[in-house]
Amino acid sequence: MRIDILYFAGCPNHLPTTELVRDVVQSLGLVATIRKVEVGATEDVARMRFLGSPTVQVDGQDVDPAARNRADYSLACRMYGRSGSPPRALMEQAVREGTSDRTG
């Protein structure tokens, strides 16, 4: 499983999100490659499906199922409800889906 944390330089939420991702992977006893990917060029935004900083993708899929069909890509801050990081439950669900996709 590959988990990408897409962010732009100066984003205050990418470090807490990285810690969350690492903690979720560890607490679930999973093996994953976690990559922090800086998005800096406007032309990369659509190609990377960057919905704002931070965007977390598990095997190329956004962690938020409701956001997977969105196309409002931008170099902006991303909010998950009232937080700048995805909720833990959303992260856990996304990595479990990624694991079941591999085994099922």
Summary of the structure (lengths in Angstrom):
residues: 104
radius of gyration: 12.8
end to end distance: 14.0
largest distance: 38.9
contacts: 289
relative contact order: 0.24
helix: 38%
strand: 21%
